[in-house]
């Protein structure tokens, strides 16, 4: 792996002239290069990070939620799993209020709407319907269940609500469309309607690639719930986010200028078309940072010259004020022949996120090796990735303590993953870890 070598060449990895702005004190936008000052005549790789940070808001002013809970009630969910699923759904009812909208869909061999989209103003009635209708039997018509969940949220779809689906499953989709591609298309449809899907995989038999893909394509969350007794805690965590939403339908457009070439997006997916890059995010929550990381190759320049590298345009729905916001920032790069000036300008926070996303790519290779039956090779690669991160931290005396902690925390995770290769749930654990890392989210 080339992480250490890449870091050692940090004329290409970290500093930046940056711009940032606060929009109505709710979102801080920051656009910065890893290396805003580079050596003349050396168009080496650079990294542009655009981050959106949600500021703390009054919880009493939270935005109404439009939620569908889609529950697998197939035969494999019998016993504690279906009991805990019912309890989690009831917990959701009790956490919502009369301003929120809730629908509940259950699926086995068929999908059925248990609670059509309705205001949560009669909790006893909704809880009664949950207890009467959610019991385990039959197969797993996941596609039909998710389709009905999307339809229920769509029925009450408005820009002034947080639109979300929570999908639970403990098995393989085996009735109706069941491939990753087919279910991912549903997630893409939901994303276009600004509906994010959180997927909860329960136990050791569900399809982790399918469930994580649904979450990824809709900009939701994915959680591996090894023990169904943990479902309520997972719901509480999810609702903590939902109740702090401040922005929705977020679109970041990056226009590269002056011959700058895009190489790839790291972490989040997006569209690169010529010199224009577009990335969409469904929702942003308070006390959370989401970012876009773009690898670029700047044009050559002369000593003392300063150029516009990119224009960053942001558009999103301000949920707290129910209006659309726009922001434009300019990112500039300058040239020198002084290597020390280049090194002093490095932005280590951008480097850290860059290296973490590269580790995510390397860890994906480890997962592929594992799925091919090459467990020893997967274990070795995970160890190498972790050791490389530790070396980065050790070689960077000027790195902040928080940046060091992020690097070292991932190094520890890689070590733990390497030691867990022989465990039966390894694939699901690594899939969840990779999902969280590639989502480019930093909790504050």
C-alpha positions in Angstrom: 0.0 0.0 0.0 1.2 3.5 -0.8 -0.3 5.6 1.9 3.0 6.4 3.6 4.6 7.3 0.4 1.8 9.5 -0.7 1.8 11.3 2.7 5.6 11.8 2.4 5.1 13.7 -0.9 2.8 16.2 0.7 3.5 18.8 -1.8 0.5 17.0 -3.2 -1.5 16.4 -0.1 -2.4 19.1 2.3 -2.8 22.8 2.6 -5.0 25.3 1.4 -6.3 28.8 0.9 -9.8 28.2 2.0 -13.1 30.1 2.3 -15.9 29.5 4.7 -19.2 31.1 5.5 -22.0 30.8 8.0 -25.5 30.8 6.6 -28.0 32.0 9.1 -25.7 30.6 11.8 -27.1 27.1 11.0 -24.6 25.8 8.5 -20.9 26.5 8.2 -19.6 25.9 4.7 -15.9 25.5 4.2 -14.1 24.9 0.9 -10.3 24.2 1.2 -7.5 22.5 -0.6 -5.0 20.1 1.0 -2.2 22.2 -0.6 -3.3 25.8 -1.5 0.3 26.7 -2.1 2.3 24.5 -4.4 5.6 24.5 -6.1 5.8 26.2 -9.5 5.7 24.0 -12.5 4.6 20.9 -10.6 1.0 20.0 -11.2 0.8 17.3 -8.6 -2.2 15.7 -7.1 -4.2 17.9 -4.7 -7.4 17.5 -2.8 -10.4 19.8 -2.5 -12.7 19.3 0.5 -16.1 21.0 0.7 -17.6 20.5 4.2 -21.0 21.4 5.6 -21.2 21.6 9.3 -24.6 21.8 11.0 -24.6 24.1 14.0 -26.4 23.4 17.3 -30.1 24.3 17.2 -32.9 24.5 19.8 -34.4 21.0 20.0 -37.8 22.6 20.7 -37.8 24.0 17.1 -37.3 20.6 15.5 -38.7 19.9 12.0 -41.7 17.6 11.6 -40.8 14.0 10.5 -42.4 12.0 7.8 -41.4 8.5 8.6 -42.2 5.0 7.3 -41.1 2.0 9.2 -40.8 -1.1 7.0 -40.6 -4.3 9.0 -39.6 -7.8 7.9 -42.1 -10.2 9.6 -41.0 -13.4 7.7 -40.8 -16.7 9.5 -37.1 -16.2 10.4 -38.1 -13.2 12.5 -40.0 -15.4 15.0 -39.3 -15.2 18.7 -37.2 -12.4 20.1 -36.6 -10.7 16.8 -40.2 -9.9 16.0 -40.8 -9.0 19.6 -38.0 -6.5 19.6 -39.1 -5.2 16.2 -42.6 -4.5 17.6 -41.0 -2.8 20.7 -38.8 -0.6 18.5 -41.8 0.4 16.4 -43.7 1.3 19.6 -40.7 3.3 20.8 -40.8 5.2 17.6 -44.5 6.0 18.1 -43.8 7.3 21.6 -40.9 9.5 20.4 -43.0 11.2 17.7 -45.7 13.9 18.3 -48.8 15.2 16.7 -46.8 17.2 14.2 -45.1 14.1 12.8 -46.4 11.7 10.2 -45.9 7.9 10.6 -46.7 4.9 8.4 -45.9 1.3 9.1 -45.5 -1.4 6.5 -44.9 -5.1 7.2 -43.8 -7.7 4.7 -43.6 -11.5 4.6 -44.6 -13.3 1.4 -46.6 -10.1 0.7 -46.4 -6.5 1.8 -49.2 -4.8 3.7 -49.7 -1.3 5.0 -50.4 -1.7 8.7 -50.6 2.0 9.5 -51.3 4.3 6.5 -49.4 7.6 6.6 -51.1 9.5 9.5 -50.5 12.2 12.0 -49.2 10.7 15.3 -52.2 12.1 17.3 -53.6 8.8 18.5 -50.7 6.8 19.8 -52.8 4.1 21.5 -54.5 3.3 18.2 -51.2 3.0 16.3 -49.7 0.8 19.0 -52.7 -1.4 19.0 -52.3 -1.9 15.2 -48.6 -2.8 15.7 -49.4 -5.4 18.3 -52.2 -6.9 16.3 -50.6 -7.2 12.9 -46.8 -7.7 13.3 -46.1 -11.4 13.8 -43.7 -13.7 12.0 -44.7 -16.0 9.1 -43.9 -16.5 5.4 -41.2 -15.4 3.1 -39.3 -12.2 2.5 -40.9 -9.8 -0.1 -38.4 -7.0 0.6 -38.9 -5.2 -2.7 -42.7 -5.0 -2.2 -42.3 -3.8 1.4 -39.8 -1.1 0.5 -42.0 0.0 -2.5 -45.0 0.5 -0.2 -42.9 2.3 2.3 -41.7 4.8 -0.4 -45.3 5.2 -1.5 -46.5 6.0 2.0 -43.8 8.7 2.6 -44.4 10.1 -0.9 -48.1 10.5 0.0 -47.2 13.1 2.6 -44.1 14.4 0.9 -43.4 18.1 1.6 -40.2 20.2 1.7 -40.8 21.2 5.3 -40.6 17.7 6.7 -37.7 15.2 7.2 -38.6 12.4 4.9 -37.2 9.0 6.0 -37.7 5.3 5.8 -36.4 2.8 8.4 -36.1 -0.7 6.8 -35.6 -3.8 9.0 -34.7 -7.3 7.7 -33.0 -10.4 9.0 -32.8 -12.4 5.8 -32.4 -12.6 2.1 -35.0 -11.1 -0.2 -36.6 -14.2 -1.8 -39.9 -13.1 -3.2 -40.2 -10.7 -6.1 -37.3 -8.6 -7.4 -34.4 -9.5 -5.1 -31.1 -8.5 -6.7 -28.8 -5.7 -5.4 -29.3 -3.8 -8.7 -33.1 -4.0 -8.5 -33.3 -2.9 -4.9 -30.7 -0.2 -5.5 -32.9 1.2 -8.2 -35.7 1.6 -5.6 -33.2 3.5 -3.4 -32.3 5.8 -6.3 -36.0 6.6 -6.9 -36.4 7.4 -3.2 -33.3 9.6 -3.2 -34.7 11.6 -6.2 -37.7 12.4 -4.0 -35.4 13.4 -1.1 -36.3 10.3 0.9 -33.4 8.7 2.7 -33.5 5.1 3.8 -31.9 3.7 6.9 -31.4 -0.1 6.7 -31.1 -2.2 9.8 -29.7 -5.7 9.2 -30.6 -8.1 12.0 -28.6 -11.2 12.9 -26.1 -13.1 10.6 -28.3 -14.1 7.7 -29.3 -10.9 5.9 -27.6 -9.7 2.7 -25.2 -7.0 3.8 -24.3 -5.9 0.3 -28.0 -5.4 -0.6 -28.9 -3.5 2.6 -25.8 -1.3 2.6 -26.4 -0.5 -1.1 -30.0 0.6 -0.4 -28.7 3.0 2.3 -25.9 4.3 0.3 -27.9 5.1 -2.9 -30.5 7.0 -0.8 -28.0 8.7 1.5 -29.3 7.0 4.5 -27.6 5.0 7.3 -26.8 1.3 7.5 -26.4 -0.6 10.8 -25.6 -4.2 11.6 -27.7 -5.2 14.6 -26.1 -8.4 15.8 -28.4 -8.8 18.8 -32.1 -7.9 18.3 -32.1 -6.7 21.9 -30.1 -3.7 20.7 -32.9 -2.6 18.3 -34.3 0.0 20.7 -30.9 1.7 21.2 -30.4 1.8 17.4 -33.8 3.5 17.0 -33.0 6.0 19.7 -29.7 6.9 17.9 -31.5 7.2 14.6 -34.2 9.4 16.1 -31.6 11.7 17.7 -30.4 12.5 14.2 -33.9 12.8 12.6 -34.9 15.3 15.3 -31.9 17.5 14.7 -32.3 17.9 10.9 -31.6 21.4 9.6 -31.2 21.0 5.8 -32.6 18.8 3.1 -32.1 18.4 -0.7 -28.5 19.5 -0.5 -26.7 20.0 -3.9 -23.0 20.8 -4.1 -21.7 21.8 -7.6 -18.0 22.3 -8.2 -16.8 24.1 -11.3 -13.1 23.5 -11.9 -11.2 26.5 -13.5 -8.0 27.3 -15.3 -7.2 23.8 -16.6 -7.7 22.0 -13.4 -8.4 18.3 -14.0 -10.8 16.2 -11.9 -9.4 12.7 -11.0 -12.0 11.1 -8.7 -14.4 11.6 -5.8 -13.3 9.9 -2.6 -16.0 8.6 -0.3 -19.3 10.0 -1.5 -20.6 9.3 -4.9 -21.4 12.0 -7.4 -21.3 12.9 -11.1 -18.2 14.1 -12.9 -19.0 15.6 -16.2 -16.1 17.5 -17.8 -15.0 20.1 -15.4 -18.2 20.1 -13.4 -18.8 17.8 -10.4 -22.2 17.4 -8.7 -22.8 15.7 -5.4 -26.2 15.4 -3.6 -27.0 14.8 0.0 -30.5 14.2 1.3 -30.2 15.6 4.8 -27.9 17.4 7.1 -28.2 17.4 10.9 -27.0 19.7 13.6 -23.7 19.0 15.3 -22.6 17.0 12.2 -20.2 17.6 9.4 -20.7 16.0 6.0 -18.1 16.6 3.3 -17.2 16.0 -0.3 -13.6 15.1 -1.2 -12.4 15.6 -4.7 -9.0 14.6 -6.1 -7.7 17.1 -8.7 -4.6 18.0 -10.7 -4.0 21.7 -10.8 -2.5 23.5 -13.8 1.1 24.6 -13.7 1.9 28.1 -12.5 4.7 30.6 -11.9 6.1 32.0 -8.7 3.9 34.6 -7.2 1.0 33.7 -9.4 -2.5 33.0 -7.9 -5.3 31.4 -9.7 -8.9 30.4 -9.2 -9.0 26.6 -8.9 -12.7 26.1 -8.4 -16.0 27.7 -7.8 -18.2 25.9 -5.3 -22.0 26.4 -5.4 -24.2 25.2 -2.7 -28.0 24.9 -2.8 -30.2 23.4 -0.1 -33.6 23.6 1.6 -33.4 25.3 5.0 -35.8 23.2 7.0 -35.9 25.6 10.0 -36.9 28.6 7.9 -38.7 26.7 5.1 -36.8 28.4 2.3 -34.1 27.6 -0.3 -30.6 28.8 0.4 -27.7 29.4 -2.0 -24.0 30.0 -1.4 -21.1 30.5 -3.7 -17.4 30.2 -2.8 -14.2 30.6 -4.7 -11.1 28.3 -4.1 -7.7 29.7 -5.1 -4.3 28.2 -5.4 -0.9 30.0 -5.5 2.6 29.1 -6.5 6.0 29.3 -5.0 9.5 27.9 -5.2 9.8 27.7 -1.4 9.2 24.1 -0.2 8.9 25.2 3.4 6.1 27.6 2.5 4.3 24.7 0.8 4.7 22.5 3.8 3.7 25.2 6.3 0.4 25.8 4.4 -0.7 22.1 4.6 -4.2 21.6 6.0 -3.8 18.4 8.0 -7.6 17.9 8.5 -7.9 17.5 4.7 -5.0 15.1 4.6 -6.5 13.0 7.4 -9.9 12.7 5.6 -8.0 11.9 2.3 -6.0 9.1 3.9 -9.1 7.7 5.7 -10.9 7.5 2.4 -8.0 5.8 0.8 -7.9 3.3 3.6 -11.6 2.7 3.0 -10.8 1.7 -0.6 -8.0 -0.6 0.6 -10.4 -2.1 3.2 -12.9 -2.8 0.4 -10.2 -4.8 -1.3 -9.8 -6.8 1.9 -13.5 -7.5 1.9 -13.3 -8.7 -1.6 -10.4 -11.0 -0.7 -12.4 -12.3 2.3 -15.4 -13.1 0.0 -13.1 -15.0 -2.3 -12.1 -17.2 0.5 -8.6 -15.6 0.9 -8.9 -14.8 4.6 -5.2 -14.7 5.4 -4.6 -12.2 2.6 -7.6 -10.1 3.8 -6.2 -10.2 7.3 -2.8 -9.1 6.2 -4.1 -6.2 4.1 -6.2 -4.9 7.1 -3.2 -5.0 9.3 -1.0 -3.2 6.7 -3.7 -0.5 6.4 -3.8 0.0 10.1 0.0 0.1 10.5 0.2 2.7 7.6 -2.2 4.9 9.5 -0.2 4.7 12.7 2.9 5.7 10.7 1.2 8.7 9.3 0.3 9.9 12.8 3.9 9.3 14.0 5.4 11.2 11.1 3.3 14.3 11.5 4.4 16.3 14.6 2.3 19.3 13.6 -0.9 17.4 13.2 -3.6 18.5 15.7 -4.6 16.2 18.5 -8.1 15.7 17.1 -6.7 14.8 13.7 -4.2 12.3 15.3 -7.1 10.8 17.2 -9.1 10.2 14.0 -6.2 8.6 12.3 -5.3 6.4 15.4 -8.9 5.5 16.0 -9.2 4.1 12.5 -5.8 2.3 12.9 -7.2 0.6 16.1 -10.4 -0.4 14.2 -8.3 -1.9 11.4 -6.4 -3.9 14.0 -9.6 -5.2 15.6 -11.0 -6.1 12.1 -7.9 -8.0 11.3 -8.2 -10.0 14.5 -11.9 -10.7 13.7 -11.4 -12.3 10.2 -12.3 -15.8 11.5 -15.5 -14.7 13.2 -18.7 -15.6 11.4 -20.1 -12.0 11.4 -16.8 -10.5 10.0 -18.3 -9.6 6.6 -21.2 -7.8 8.1 -19.0 -5.9 10.6 -16.6 -4.8 7.9 -19.4 -3.8 5.6 -21.0 -1.6 8.3 -17.6 -0.1 9.1 -16.9 0.7 5.4 -20.3 2.2 5.0 -19.8 4.6 7.9 -16.3 5.6 6.7 -17.3 6.2 3.1 -20.3 8.3 4.1 -17.9 11.1 4.9 -19.7 12.1 8.1 -18.0 13.5 11.2 -19.9 13.7 14.5 -19.1 16.8 16.5 
